[in-house]
Amino acid sequence: MAVEDKHTQKLKAMIKEEITAEFEQILDFAQVACPESHFKPLRSKILRVGNNCIRNIHKKVDDHYKIEFMAPSEDVIEFQQGK
């Protein structure tokens, strides 16, 4: 697997993680706000929309973007002991 492919996979995993966390929170709020009889159909629709969103973003990333991960730079600080 090429380095670019690894970077793309890393981005796609981060996208999936963030969107999934978002719709899990939405489902938590909806469960509190909705009667049980309405929650199950709402849950299905929220999950479908969230998963479709993930798939659509992944497809756009694959079709239109070249991904290169730029690691944050590190500062090195040296201390000298006084004499």
URNORDA-V609445 format. One line per field, one symbol per residue. burial: 1 if it has 16 or more other ideal C-beta (glycine too) atoms within 10 Angstrom, else 0. A space follows every 10 residues. Layout:
# URNORDA-V609445
burial = ???
This chain:
# URNORDA-V609445
burial = 0000000100 1100010000 0010011000 0000000010 0010010001 0001000100 1000001000 0000000000 000
